[in-house]
Amino acid sequence: MKILVTGAAGFIGYHVAKGLIARGDEVVAIDEVNDYYDVSIKENRIKELGLGVEFNRFSLADIDKLKEVFNKHKFDVVCHLAAQAGVRYSIENPFAYERANCLSTLNLFEVMKASGCKKLVFASSSSVYGGNTNYPFKECDRVDNPVSLYAATKKYCELMAHVYHKLFGFDCFGLRFFTVYGPMGRPDMALFKFTKNILAGKAIDVYNNGDHERDFTYVDDIANGVIRSIDGVKGYHVFNLGNSNTTNLMDFIGYIEKKLGREAIKNMLPMQKGDVHKTSADISKAKELLGWEPKVGIEEGIGRFVDWYLNYYGLKN
């Protein structure tokens, strides 16, 4: 198939594009390559995707450039993973989220509609569940109480997709990712920051005094779920893609310490604004309709990440 992947220089987008290329699909990529985090890792992801990928460097908020790509190509499916990431950053920079998550997605829907391509797989987030305390989270749960602007924009995209499905016959799968981690990961996320600081002998910030639980999901498992969605997208559905096993934050840190053979200096702090105590995914729907389930456990996944990190930065532990 010919597939457009937006956000292909991003963490998940890179792994999805890589998987599609490996199986023989033609991938066209769009990413504005912003400086929210270290651009060099994004440039290296682009480099690793290779010269066989047409890479377009612009924001989806630029509808004219988006039209040019669709005028040049006839896509079978669009995989929309471009977004401004980060819960806490959305508190400080709300307009970046309106532009990158809301306006850009609307532009994409309108250009797709005009082109006749009406199959879309898009990234949502576990953050849409907000402060829900009925665990594990199910796709049928109410998600109208977000606790961050980032979460609100992700729910907005789900609602928009439903409208285009109902009014214009789009097939749309929205994927609620649960705390994705792994090689080539984002430097702003906990695993990356913790590993970096522990190796440097610096303190790590541990929020809510370590009383957090997360459904950490390895990136290869997530990419597999995205690709299965691309192959089967029909109708309108949202799916949880999570590991379905929660890990306590202190245990998470313990796995990193064990792999590195070093103890972290811990700076214990209160809960941050926009954060939630726990995430937990019910993945029965993804198992049933996508034939998907995760394979990589948390300790193995952390080990793989640390091995990658040491190799990527030329470090010895």
N, C-alpha and C positions, 0 to 999 in steps of 0.2 A: 504493500500500500504506500501511497504518498501521504505523509503525516506532517502537519505543522505542530511543532513543539514550542510553545512560548515559555520563556524563563529557562531556556536550555543551558545557560551558563550558571544557573543556580544549582544548589545541592541536589535536590530531587530531580529536577529537569535534566541535569547532566547524566544521572544514572539511568533515567528512562530513555533518553536519546541514545545512549550507549547500547542499551539492551535492544532497542528497535533496529539500530544499525547492524548489530551482530547477527540478527536473524534475517537481514536482507531487505528491510523496509527502506524507502527513500525518505530521509528526514530533512525538512526545511526548518531552520531555527530562527527565533526572534528573541532578543534580550537587550535591554538598554545598558546592562553592565554598570549599574550605579555603584556609588561608593559607600553604601550602608555598612559594609565590612570590607576587609582587605581585597582590593580588586585583583591582586596577583593570583589568588586562588581561582578566581573566575576565569582569568586569562589562561591559566593552566588547564582548566576544564575544557575550554574551547579548543585549546591546542590538542588535547587528548582525543577530542571527538574527530579531529582530522580534517583534511582538505576536502573530503568527499561530501561534507555537509555544507549546504549553503547557509551561511550565518549572516543574519540581518541585525544590525546594531541600532536599535531605536526603541523608543517607548511606545507602547500600544495606545497611549493617549494621543499620539499623532495619527489620526485616522487616515490622512492622505497617504502616508507611507504604508500603512496597513493595506489600503486599497491597492497600492502598487504590487504588493506581494501576492494578493489574491487575483489580480489581473494576470499575473505571470504564471501562476500555478493553479491546478485543479486538485484540491485536496479531498481525500477520502474521509479523513477524520482530523479534527483539531484536538490537541491535548494542551489544555490551558493551565500551565503551572506558574506563570509569571504573576508576581504579587509583591507588595511591600510586606516583608515579614517582620515579626517581632511584636510581642504583646506590650512590653513596657515602652518601646520606642513610639508606639501609637499615641501614648499619652502626651508626649512632648512634640510630636510632629504630625498632628491629625490630617493636615492637608495632603501630605505624601500618600496617605492611605486612600483618601477620596480619589486622588488622581490615578494611582497605580492599581487599586483594587476595584473601585466602582466605575469610574469613567472608562478605564481601559477595557473592562469586561463588557460594558455596554457597547463600546466601539466594535469589539470583536463580534458580538452577536449581530450587530447591524451589517457589518461587512460580510459575515458568513451568510446571512439571509439573502443579501444581494447576489452572492456568488452561487447560491444553490447548495452549498455544503451545510448540512444540518445535523451533523454528528459531532458531539462535543463531550469530552471527558475533562473535568476541571477539578482543581484542588480546593477543597474546603479545609476545615480544621476541627479538631476536638474542642477547640476553644469556644465553639458555638454553644456547647452545653453549659457554659457559664458556671454558676455556683450550684448546679444540680447535685443532689446528694443521694439519688437513687442509683446505686451501682449494681452491675456495670451499666454504662450509658448505652441506650438503644436508639436506633434511628427514629423510632416512633415517639420518643420523649419530646416534650415541649422544649423549644430552644429560643424563647422570646425574652430571656433575661440575661443578656451578655454582660460581662463585667469589664470589657475593654473595647475600645473602638475597633481594634483589629478583628475581634470576634464579630462585632456588628457588621463590618464590611464583608466578612465571609458568609454570614447569614444572608446579607443582601444579595450576594452572588447566587446563592441557592434559590432565593425567591425569584430573581430575574430569570434564571434558567427554567424555572417552572412556568413562568409566564410565556417564554418563547416556545416551550414545549406545547403548551395549551393553544396558543394563538397561531403558531406558525409550523407546528409539526416537528420541532427539533427533538432528536434523541439526545438526552443529557444524563450523564452519570456524574454525581458530585461525590468526591472522596474525602471523608473526614480523617485526616492523618493524625496519628497519636505520637507525639514526641519522637520524631525521626532522628536517628543518629547513625554514624558510620564513617568510613573513609571518605575523604574529600568533603567533610562536613563543614558547617558554618562556624567561623571563629567566635561568633557571639553566643553560641549555645554552651550549656553547662559542661558537657564532656570535653569539649575543646579547651575551654577556659581552665577547667580543673586540671587537666593534663599539663597544660602549659605552665601553670603556676606551681604545681607540685614539683615539676622538673626544675623550675627556677628557684625553688625554696621560698616561694612567696605564698602568702595566705590566700585561701579561697573563701569567697563569700557564701555562707550557708544560710539561706533565708528561712524564715519561720522556725528558726532553731533546729532545722533539719526535719521538721514534721511535715514532710511532703511525700506523696506517692504518685508515681507516674507510670503510665503504660508505655514504656520505651519500646520503639519498634525499629528494627534494623533496616537500613536503606535498601538492601537488595530485596527484602521481602516487600517493601513498599513499591519498588519499581515493578516487581512481578505483578502486584495487584493492579497497578496502573495499566500495564500492558494487557492484562486479562480484560480490563474494562474497555480498552480501546478495541479489542477484538469482538466484544460482545455488546457494545452500547446499543440499547434499544429501549424506547420509552423514557420515563423519568424516574430515577432512583438516586437516593443518597446511601452511601455505604461507609461503615466504620472500617478503617484499616488500622488495626492495632495489634499488639502482641498478645493481648487478652490476659496478661499476667502483670500485675502491678509490682513495682519495686520501690521500696522505701529509699528516700534520698540518702540516708546515712549508709545503707547497704550499697547503694550505687557508688558512693565515694569509696567504700571499702573495697569494691571490685577494682577500682582504678588503683588504689594504694597497693593492693595485692599484685596486680600486674606490673606496676612500676617498682615494687619492692621498697616503697618509701611511704612515710606517713605524712598526711596533709596537715598544714597549719590551718586551723579552721577559725574563721571570723564569723561567729554566730550572730545573726541579725533577725529582726522581725519580718513578718510577711510584707511583701511588696504590693503596691497598688496594682490592680488588674490581674493579680495572680489567683490561682485556685489551689485548694488543699490537695485534691486528688483527681486523677483521670483514670478511667477504666473502661475498656471497650468490650461490648458484646459484638462478636464478629460472626454470629450465626447466619446473618443475611449474606455476608460476603462468601461464606463457605457454601451456602446453598445455591446462590445465583451466579457466583463467579468461579466457584471451585477453588477458592483461595484460602490459604491459611499460612501463618508465619512459620519459619523453620529455624531461625537463629535465636537462641536464648541470650539473655542479657550479659552473662559473664563471658560467653564466647564472643559476642558482638563487641564488647568493650576491649577484649584482647585484640581483636582484628583492628579496631580503631587505633589503639596504642601502637601496634606494629606499623601501621600505615604512617602515623604521626612521626615516629622516630625515623623512618625511612625518608619521608617527604622532606623533613627539615635536616636530614643528615646528622642525626643525634645518636649517641650511644647511651644506653641506660645503665 
